[in-house]
Amino acid sequence: MAAESAASLVLQVEPCKSDPGLYRWIIRDHDRVVRQACYSLASKEEARTEGRAALEEAEAMVRDSS
């Protein structure tokens, strides 16, 4: 599992539980899931790219709500 952190939000990219050949991204705030991929992606890089975009959106929402 790979993880990237920005503020208290953490992006995790991990193999799909139902199909280890595919990947999913999850954004967590501590142990709470904030957002996650709705579908599995073909590669770890693709999941990381989509996850980073979702992380940026989540960070913007946190910034805008402060």
C-alpha positions in Angstrom: 0.0 0.0 0.0 1.4 3.4 -0.9 0.4 6.5 1.0 0.7 10.3 0.4 -0.1 12.9 3.0 -1.3 16.5 2.7 -2.4 18.2 5.9 -4.4 15.5 7.8 -5.7 13.9 4.6 -3.9 10.8 3.4 -4.1 9.2 -0.1 -3.7 5.4 -0.1 -3.4 3.3 -3.3 -3.9 -0.4 -2.8 -4.8 -3.6 -4.7 -8.5 -4.2 -5.1 -9.7 -6.8 -2.6 -11.9 -8.6 -5.2 -9.3 -8.5 -8.0 -5.7 -8.0 -6.9 -4.7 -7.2 -10.5 -6.6 -3.9 -10.2 -6.1 -0.9 -7.9 -8.3 1.5 -5.9 -7.5 4.8 -4.2 -8.9 5.9 -0.8 -8.6 9.3 1.0 -8.6 9.1 4.7 -8.7 11.7 7.5 -7.0 9.8 10.3 -8.8 6.5 10.2 -12.1 7.8 8.6 -12.6 7.4 4.9 -13.4 10.7 3.3 -13.5 9.6 -0.4 -12.8 6.5 -2.4 -12.7 5.3 -5.9 -16.1 4.1 -7.2 -14.4 1.5 -9.4 -11.1 -0.3 -9.7 -8.4 0.9 -12.0 -6.1 -1.0 -14.3 -2.8 0.2 -12.8 -1.3 1.6 -9.7 -0.2 4.7 -11.6 -3.7 5.3 -12.9 -5.1 4.9 -9.4 -2.5 7.3 -8.0 -3.2 9.9 -10.7 -7.0 9.8 -10.1 -6.4 9.7 -6.3 -4.2 12.8 -6.4 -6.8 14.7 -8.3 -9.5 13.7 -5.7 -7.1 14.6 -2.9 -6.6 18.1 -4.4 -10.4 18.5 -4.6 -10.8 17.3 -1.0 -8.1 19.7 0.2 -9.8 22.6 -1.6 -13.1 21.8 0.1 -11.3 21.7 3.5 -9.6 25.0 2.8 -12.8 26.7 1.5 -14.8 25.6 4.6 -12.3 27.1 7.0 
